[in-house]
Amino acid sequence: QELDEEFEKFRNRSLGRFKYVILDATYLKVRHNGTVRNQAVLIAYGVNTCGRREVLGVSISLSEAEVHWRTFLESMVKRGLSGVKLITSDDHMGLKAALQSVLPSVPWQRCQFHMSQNAQHYAPKKHMREEIAFAMRNIFNSPSVETAEAMVKHTVEQFEKSAPEFVKWLEGNISEGLTCLSFPQKHRKKIRTSNGMERVNREVKRRTRVAVLFPNDASALRLVTAVLVEIHEEWITGRQYLDMEE
């Protein structure tokens, strides 16, 4: 009971100004109303004004539908989350709608790593996957928006006949992956993907694997929070994550 009270305080503590916020979801098996369900675990961390990472929140529910994401985001705003200049995440179902509802003025960066993987699914032939991956790397490594747009145009011309489905996907989605180019170059490597959160998810999975199946949401939330508290403490006492000097 004392442990739950401490974890509740951590999850509901007051937040402040965070320039960058990274969001992601993972899944755990939880018994729910007599059946075993995959419960969505939403996790957020941010980079504060001192350039250090902090775990901002965690929530467990049946799915990552828009209502779950919206409630999760609203809870962090109510706790004082402010000053957000960029949100980075994968293209989760319901997340974009929730962001438009709760934080409509904050730019969104779609994870470039997952975008590159998605792009390769549109290769009409297996041997073309590496060509498409190379083209995506060239676009994402562009030093400016103008250079990236020129690379996109070149890529469209290169693949418009050999991979028309990829070209169609590229033209409809690439802008979501270039938002970070408007931010300081020294920050881009850390804000252009949600890979930092992937490492958090792997640690959560590693530590929760011993449970196999949680008897209820509360037990799952308890163990996940315990893992996140450890990670949070390592981050705030460790070295600076980003140099925030102008």
C-alpha positions in Angstrom: 0.0 0.0 0.0 2.9 2.4 0.8 4.5 1.5 -2.5 1.3 2.3 -4.4 1.0 5.6 -2.6 4.6 6.5 -3.7 4.0 5.5 -7.3 0.7 7.4 -7.3 2.6 10.5 -6.2 5.1 10.0 -9.0 2.5 9.6 -11.7 0.6 12.7 -10.5 3.5 15.0 -9.6 3.5 18.5 -11.0 5.3 19.0 -14.3 6.8 22.1 -15.8 8.4 23.3 -19.0 9.6 20.6 -21.4 10.9 21.5 -24.9 10.6 18.0 -26.4 8.1 15.3 -25.6 8.4 11.7 -26.9 5.4 9.4 -26.8 5.0 5.6 -27.4 2.9 2.6 -26.6 3.7 -1.0 -25.8 1.4 -3.9 -24.8 1.2 -6.3 -21.8 -1.1 -9.3 -21.2 -3.6 -8.6 -18.4 -6.6 -10.6 -17.2 -9.7 -8.5 -17.8 -13.2 -9.7 -16.9 -12.3 -13.3 -17.0 -10.4 -13.1 -20.3 -6.7 -12.4 -21.2 -6.4 -9.1 -23.1 -3.5 -7.1 -24.5 -3.5 -3.8 -22.5 -2.0 -0.7 -24.1 0.7 0.9 -21.9 1.2 4.6 -22.9 4.5 6.2 -21.8 5.8 9.7 -22.2 9.1 11.3 -21.4 10.3 14.8 -22.0 13.5 16.9 -22.2 13.4 19.7 -19.6 14.9 23.1 -19.9 18.2 21.9 -18.4 18.5 19.3 -21.2 17.7 16.3 -19.0 15.1 13.6 -19.6 12.3 12.9 -17.3 9.5 10.3 -17.3 6.3 12.3 -17.6 3.6 9.8 -17.3 2.3 6.3 -17.8 -1.3 5.0 -18.4 -2.8 1.5 -19.0 -6.0 0.8 -20.8 -7.6 -1.6 -23.3 -6.4 0.1 -26.4 -4.4 3.0 -27.8 -7.6 4.5 -29.3 -8.0 8.3 -29.5 -9.9 8.5 -26.2 -7.0 6.8 -24.3 -4.3 9.1 -25.8 -6.5 12.2 -25.3 -7.1 11.4 -21.6 -3.4 10.7 -21.2 -2.3 14.0 -22.8 -5.0 16.0 -20.9 -3.7 14.6 -17.6 -0.2 15.8 -18.3 -1.4 19.2 -19.3 -3.4 19.4 -16.1 -0.3 18.6 -14.1 1.4 21.6 -15.6 3.1 20.3 -18.8 4.0 23.5 -20.8 6.6 25.0 -23.2 6.4 22.0 -25.5 8.0 22.9 -28.9 7.9 19.4 -30.5 6.3 16.0 -30.0 7.9 12.9 -31.5 6.2 9.5 -31.9 5.4 6.8 -34.3 2.1 7.0 -36.3 0.0 5.4 -33.6 -3.7 4.8 -34.2 -5.6 7.6 -32.5 -2.6 9.6 -31.4 -2.7 12.2 -34.2 -6.4 12.9 -33.5 -5.7 13.2 -29.7 -2.8 15.6 -30.4 -5.0 17.8 -32.6 -7.5 17.9 -29.8 -5.2 18.6 -26.8 -2.1 20.2 -28.2 -3.1 21.5 -31.7 -0.4 24.2 -31.9 2.6 21.9 -31.1 4.4 20.5 -34.2 4.6 16.7 -34.5 7.6 14.7 -35.7 6.8 11.3 -37.0 9.6 8.8 -36.1 12.0 8.6 -39.0 13.2 5.1 -38.2 9.7 3.7 -38.4 9.0 5.7 -41.5 12.0 4.2 -43.3 10.7 0.7 -42.3 7.3 1.5 -43.6 8.7 2.9 -46.9 10.4 -0.5 -47.6 7.0 -2.2 -47.5 6.1 -0.4 -50.7 9.0 -1.9 -52.6 7.5 -3.9 -55.6 10.5 -6.2 -55.6 12.6 -7.5 -52.7 15.9 -6.2 -54.1 14.5 -2.7 -54.2 14.1 -2.4 -50.4 17.7 -1.4 -50.0 17.4 1.2 -52.7 14.3 2.7 -51.0 16.0 2.6 -47.6 19.0 4.5 -49.0 16.8 7.1 -50.6 15.0 7.6 -47.3 18.3 8.0 -45.4 19.4 10.7 -47.9 16.2 12.6 -47.4 16.3 12.4 -43.6 20.0 13.3 -43.4 19.4 16.6 -45.3 20.8 19.7 -43.5 17.7 21.8 -44.3 14.1 21.7 -45.4 15.0 23.0 -48.8 17.6 20.3 -49.4 15.2 17.6 -48.1 12.5 18.8 -50.5 15.0 18.7 -53.4 15.9 15.1 -52.4 12.2 14.2 -52.2 11.7 15.5 -55.8 14.7 13.6 -57.0 13.4 10.4 -55.3 10.0 10.8 -56.9 11.6 11.1 -60.3 13.8 8.1 -59.6 11.0 5.7 -58.5 7.9 7.0 -60.3 8.0 4.3 -62.9 9.7 1.4 -61.0 7.8 1.9 -57.6 4.7 4.0 -58.1 3.1 2.9 -54.8 6.2 4.0 -52.9 6.1 7.4 -54.6 2.4 7.8 -53.7 3.1 7.0 -50.1 6.2 9.2 -50.0 4.3 12.3 -51.4 1.5 11.8 -48.9 3.6 11.2 -45.8 7.2 12.6 -46.0 6.3 16.0 -44.6 5.5 14.4 -41.2 9.1 13.2 -41.0 10.8 16.5 -41.7 9.5 18.7 -38.9 12.7 18.3 -36.9 14.6 20.2 -39.6 13.2 23.4 -38.1 15.0 22.8 -34.9 18.7 23.1 -33.9 20.9 20.7 -35.7 22.6 19.5 -32.5 19.2 18.3 -31.3 17.9 16.6 -34.4 19.6 13.2 -33.9 17.7 12.8 -30.5 14.3 14.2 -31.6 13.9 12.8 -35.0 13.0 9.3 -33.8 11.3 7.6 -30.9 14.2 5.2 -30.5 14.9 6.5 -27.0 11.5 5.3 -26.0 12.0 2.0 -27.7 14.9 1.4 -25.3 12.5 2.2 -22.4 9.9 -0.2 -23.7 12.5 -3.0 -24.0 13.5 -2.5 -20.4 9.8 -2.6 -19.4 9.3 -5.8 -21.4 12.4 -7.4 -19.9 11.3 -6.6 -16.3 7.7 -7.6 -16.8 8.5 -10.8 -18.7 8.7 -12.7 -15.4 5.1 -12.0 -14.7 3.9 -13.4 -18.0 0.3 -12.5 -17.2 -0.9 -9.8 -14.8 -4.1 -10.5 -12.8 -5.4 -6.9 -13.2 -4.5 -3.4 -14.5 -3.4 -2.3 -11.0 -0.6 -4.9 -10.8 0.6 -4.2 -14.3 0.7 -0.4 -13.6 2.5 -1.0 -10.3 5.4 -3.0 -11.9 5.7 -0.7 -15.0 5.8 2.4 -12.7 8.5 0.8 -10.6 10.6 0.3 -13.7 10.0 3.8 -14.9 10.8 5.4 -11.5 14.3 3.7 -11.7 14.8 5.0 -15.3 13.6 8.5 -14.3 16.1 8.6 -11.4 19.0 7.5 -13.6 18.1 10.2 -16.1 17.8 13.1 -13.7 21.1 12.2 -11.9 23.0 11.2 -15.0 24.7 13.3 -17.6 22.9 16.0 -19.6 21.0 14.5 -22.6 20.9 17.7 -24.8 22.8 20.9 -24.8 20.0 23.5 -24.4 22.1 26.6 -24.8 20.9 28.8 -27.6 
